Amino acid sequence: MIEFRIDRHSGVSTYLQIAAQVKQAMRMGLLGPGDKLPTAREVVEATRVNPNTVLKAYRELEHEGLVEGRRGMGTFITASLATDATKADAPLRQDLERWMDRAVDEGLSADEVDAIYTDVRGTHY
């Protein structure tokens, strides 16, 4: 089951954070076709957000063709965003895991790691 984390200071709308976290879980293979998303009530209880916010996130995902709401049953994943490259045992991911271990060992903060990543990604994409 997905556990949502809402950053109220990020400047990103809460519904977009929820939708992005669902997509991230789908990319990582944690959620796939047929899996049921938590009910709006469950998300509200866990995150203390407005139920309409959760429903808006789910509608956004449905509009993108990633989920399907089934009346009286819930919201289900209908697509897969996972690829071989995003799986836990993928070579590039394992390289990144080793790099991240080195960064932690060398005392880099999360902000420093994010800055390095963003800079390097910007030169390639």
Phi and psi in degrees as GROMACS dihedral restraints (atoms count N, CA, C in turn):
[ dihedral_restraints ]
;  ai    aj    ak    al  type     phi  dphi    fc
    3     4     5     6     1   -76.8    20    10
    4     5     6     7     1   140.7    20    10
    6     7     8     9     1  -116.4    20    10
    7     8     9    10     1   112.6    20    10
    9    10    11    12     1   -79.8    20    10
   10    11    12    13     1   141.2    20    10
   12    13    14    15     1  -124.7    20    10
   13    14    15    16     1   120.4    20    10
   15    16    17    18     1  -104.9    20    10
   16    17    18    19     1   125.5    20    10
   18    19    20    21     1  -101.5    20    10
   19    20    21    22     1   102.3    20    10
   21    22    23    24     1   -74.1    20    10
   22    23    24    25     1    -8.0    20    10
   24    25    26    27     1  -107.7    20    10
   25    26    27    28     1     5.2    20    10
   27    28    29    30     1   -77.2    20    10
   28    29    30    31     1   -22.4    20    10
   30    31    32    33     1    84.2    20    10
   31    32    33    34     1    -1.6    20    10
   33    34    35    36     1   -97.5    20    10
   34    35    36    37     1   132.8    20    10
   36    37    38    39     1   -53.7    20    10
   37    38    39    40     1   142.4    20    10
   39    40    41    42     1   -59.3    20    10
   40    41    42    43     1   -41.4    20    10
   42    43    44    45     1   -64.9    20    10
   43    44    45    46     1   -34.1    20    10
   45    46    47    48     1   -69.6    20    10
   46    47    48    49     1   -35.6    20    10
   48    49    50    51     1   -62.9    20    10
   49    50    51    52     1   -43.3    20    10
   51    52    53    54     1   -63.0    20    10
   52    53    54    55     1   -48.1    20    10
   54    55    56    57     1   -60.9    20    10
   55    56    57    58     1   -42.7    20    10
   57    58    59    60     1   -64.4    20    10
   58    59    60    61     1   -37.4    20    10
   60    61    62    63     1   -69.6    20    10
   61    62    63    64     1   -35.1    20    10
   63    64    65    66     1   -64.4    20    10
   64    65    66    67     1   -45.8    20    10
   66    67    68    69     1   -62.7    20    10
   67    68    69    70     1   -39.8    20    10
   69    70    71    72     1   -62.3    20    10
   70    71    72    73     1   -44.0    20    10
   72    73    74    75     1   -63.1    20    10
   73    74    75    76     1   -35.1    20    10
   75    76    77    78     1   -68.3    20    10
   76    77    78    79     1   -42.4    20    10
   78    79    80    81     1   -61.9    20    10
   79    80    81    82     1   -36.3    20    10
   81    82    83    84     1   -83.3    20    10
   82    83    84    85     1    -2.2    20    10
   84    85    86    87     1    80.2    20    10
   85    86    87    88     1    10.6    20    10
   87    88    89    90     1   -77.7    20    10
   88    89    90    91     1   -25.7    20    10
   90    91    92    93     1  -127.0    20    10
   91    92    93    94     1   134.2    20    10
   93    94    95    96     1  -141.9    20    10
   94    95    96    97     1   176.9    20    10
   96    97    98    99     1   -49.4    20    10
   97    98    99   100     1   130.5    20    10
   99   100   101   102     1    96.2    20    10
  100   101   102   103     1   -18.8    20    10
  102   103   104   105     1   -71.3    20    10
  103   104   105   106     1   143.8    20    10
  105   106   107   108     1   -96.7    20    10
  106   107   108   109     1   133.7    20    10
  108   109   110   111     1   -78.8    20    10
  109   110   111   112     1   156.7    20    10
  111   112   113   114     1   -60.2    20    10
  112   113   114   115     1   150.4    20    10
  114   115   116   117     1   -67.1    20    10
  115   116   117   118     1   160.0    20    10
  117   118   119   120     1   -56.8    20    10
  118   119   120   121     1   -40.7    20    10
  120   121   122   123     1   -60.5    20    10
  121   122   123   124     1   -43.2    20    10
  123   124   125   126     1   -63.4    20    10
  124   125   126   127     1   -41.2    20    10
  126   127   128   129     1   -66.5    20    10
  127   128   129   130     1   -42.0    20    10
  129   130   131   132     1   -60.2    20    10
  130   131   132   133     1   -45.7    20    10
  132   133   134   135     1   -63.3    20    10
  133   134   135   136     1   -36.8    20    10
  135   136   137   138     1   -79.6    20    10
  136   137   138   139     1   -29.5    20    10
  138   139   140   141     1  -117.1    20    10
  139   140   141   142     1   -15.0    20    10
  141   142   143   144     1    62.8    20    10
  142   143   144   145     1    38.1    20    10
  144   145   146   147     1  -102.7    20    10
  145   146   147   148     1   165.5    20    10
  147   148   149   150     1   -68.4    20    10
  148   149   150   151     1   137.2    20    10
  150   151   152   153     1   -56.1    20    10
  151   152   153   154     1   -34.7    20    10
  153   154   155   156     1   -64.1    20    10
  154   155   156   157     1   -29.5    20    10
  156   157   158   159     1   -65.9    20    10
  157   158   159   160     1   -44.3    20    10
  159   160   161   162     1   -63.5    20    10
  160   161   162   163     1   -45.9    20    10
  162   163   164   165     1   -62.4    20    10
  163   164   165   166     1   -36.7    20    10
  165   166   167   168     1   -64.4    20    10
  166   167   168   169     1   -41.4    20    10
  168   169   170   171     1   -62.2    20    10
  169   170   171   172     1   -45.1    20    10
  171   172   173   174     1   -65.4    20    10
  172   173   174   175     1   -38.1    20    10
  174   175   176   177     1   -63.8    20    10
  175   176   177   178     1   -39.8    20    10
  177   178   179   180     1   -60.2    20    10
  178   179   180   181     1   -45.2    20    10
  180   181   182   183     1   -64.9    20    10
  181   182   183   184     1   -36.9    20    10
  183   184   185   186     1   -67.3    20    10
  184   185   186   187     1   -40.9    20    10
  186   187   188   189     1   -60.5    20    10
  187   188   189   190     1   -33.7    20    10
  189   190   191   192     1   -80.8    20    10
  190   191   192   193     1    -2.6    20    10
  192   193   194   195     1    78.7    20    10
  193   194   195   196     1    20.4    20    10
  195   196   197   198     1   -97.9    20    10
  196   197   198   199     1   -24.8    20    10
  198   199   200   201     1  -136.5    20    10
  199   200   201   202     1   165.9    20    10
  201   202   203   204     1  -139.1    20    10
  202   203   204   205     1   127.1    20    10
  204   205   206   207     1   -85.2    20    10
  205   206   207   208     1   131.4    20    10
  207   208   209   210     1  -117.5    20    10
  208   209   210   211     1   115.6    20    10
  210   211   212   213     1   -52.1    20    10
  211   212   213   214     1   126.1    20    10
  213   214   215   216     1    78.4    20    10
  214   215   216   217     1    -4.6    20    10
  216   217   218   219     1  -116.7    20    10
  217   218   219   220     1   -34.1    20    10
  219   220   221   222     1   128.1    20    10
  220   221   222   223     1  -165.1    20    10
  222   223   224   225     1  -115.0    20    10
  223   224   225   226     1   129.2    20    10
  225   226   227   228     1  -123.0    20    10
  226   227   228   229     1   144.9    20    10
  228   229   230   231     1   -69.4    20    10
  229   230   231   232     1   133.8    20    10
  231   232   233   234     1  -117.6    20    10
  232   233   234   235     1    -5.2    20    10
  234   235   236   237     1  -137.3    20    10
  235   236   237   238     1   170.6    20    10
  237   238   239   240     1  -122.0    20    10
  238   239   240   241     1   134.5    20    10
  240   241   242   243     1  -109.5    20    10
  241   242   243   244     1    -3.5    20    10
  243   244   245   246     1   -72.9    20    10
  244   245   246   247     1   144.4    20    10
  246   247   248   249     1  -131.5    20    10
  247   248   249   250     1   168.6    20    10
  249   250   251   252     1   -59.3    20    10
  250   251   252   253     1   -31.6    20    10
  252   253   254   255     1   -70.7    20    10
  253   254   255   256     1   -20.6    20    10
  255   256   257   258     1   -98.6    20    10
  256   257   258   259     1    -5.3    20    10
  258   259   260   261     1   -67.2    20    10
  259   260   261   262     1   155.1    20    10
  261   262   263   264     1   -58.7    20    10
  262   263   264   265     1   -30.0    20    10
  264   265   266   267     1   -97.8    20    10
  265   266   267   268     1    10.1    20    10
  267   268   269   270     1   -66.5    20    10
  268   269   270   271     1   138.3    20    10
  270   271   272   273     1   -55.5    20    10
  271   272   273   274     1   -45.5    20    10
  273   274   275   276     1   -64.7    20    10
  274   275   276   277     1   -37.7    20    10
  276   277   278   279     1   -64.6    20    10
  277   278   279   280     1   -41.1    20    10
  279   280   281   282     1   -65.3    20    10
  280   281   282   283     1   -37.3    20    10
  282   283   284   285     1   -60.1    20    10
  283   284   285   286     1   -44.0    20    10
  285   286   287   288     1   -65.4    20    10
  286   287   288   289     1   -38.6    20    10
  288   289   290   291     1   -58.0    20    10
  289   290   291   292     1   -45.2    20    10
  291   292   293   294     1   -64.9    20    10
  292   293   294   295     1   -41.5    20    10
  294   295   296   297     1   -62.3    20    10
  295   296   297   298     1   -42.8    20    10
  297   298   299   300     1   -64.5    20    10
  298   299   300   301     1   -39.3    20    10
  300   301   302   303     1   -59.0    20    10
  301   302   303   304     1   -43.0    20    10
  303   304   305   306     1   -62.7    20    10
  304   305   306   307     1   -43.3    20    10
  306   307   308   309     1   -60.5    20    10
  307   308   309   310     1   -43.2    20    10
  309   310   311   312     1   -64.1    20    10
  310   311   312   313     1   -45.6    20    10
  312   313   314   315     1   -59.9    20    10
  313   314   315   316     1   -33.4    20    10
  315   316   317   318     1   -87.1    20    10
  316   317   318   319     1     2.5    20    10
  318   319   320   321     1    83.7    20    10
  319   320   321   322     1    16.4    20    10
  321   322   323   324     1   -69.6    20    10
  322   323   324   325     1   140.6    20    10
  324   325   326   327     1   -82.0    20    10
  325   326   327   328     1   165.9    20    10
  327   328   329   330     1   -60.3    20    10
  328   329   330   331     1   -37.5    20    10
  330   331   332   333     1   -65.1    20    10
  331   332   333   334     1   -38.6    20    10
  333   334   335   336     1   -67.2    20    10
  334   335   336   337     1   -41.2    20    10
  336   337   338   339     1   -62.9    20    10
  337   338   339   340     1   -44.4    20    10
  339   340   341   342     1   -60.7    20    10
  340   341   342   343     1   -40.4    20    10
  342   343   344   345     1   -64.0    20    10
  343   344   345   346     1   -43.8    20    10
  345   346   347   348     1   -62.7    20    10
  346   347   348   349     1   -49.1    20    10
  348   349   350   351     1   -57.7    20    10
  349   350   351   352     1   -48.3    20    10
  351   352   353   354     1   -62.1    20    10
  352   353   354   355     1   -41.0    20    10
  354   355   356   357     1   -64.8    20    10
  355   356   357   358     1   -46.8    20    10
  357   358   359   360     1   -68.1    20    10
  358   359   360   361     1   -42.4    20    10
  360   361   362   363     1   -60.5    20    10
  361   362   363   364     1   -40.5    20    10
  363   364   365   366     1   -62.2    20    10
  364   365   366   367     1   -28.6    20    10
  366   367   368   369     1   -80.0    20    10
  367   368   369   370     1   -15.6    20    10
  369   370   371   372     1  -109.0    20    10
  370   371   372   373     1   -22.3    20    10
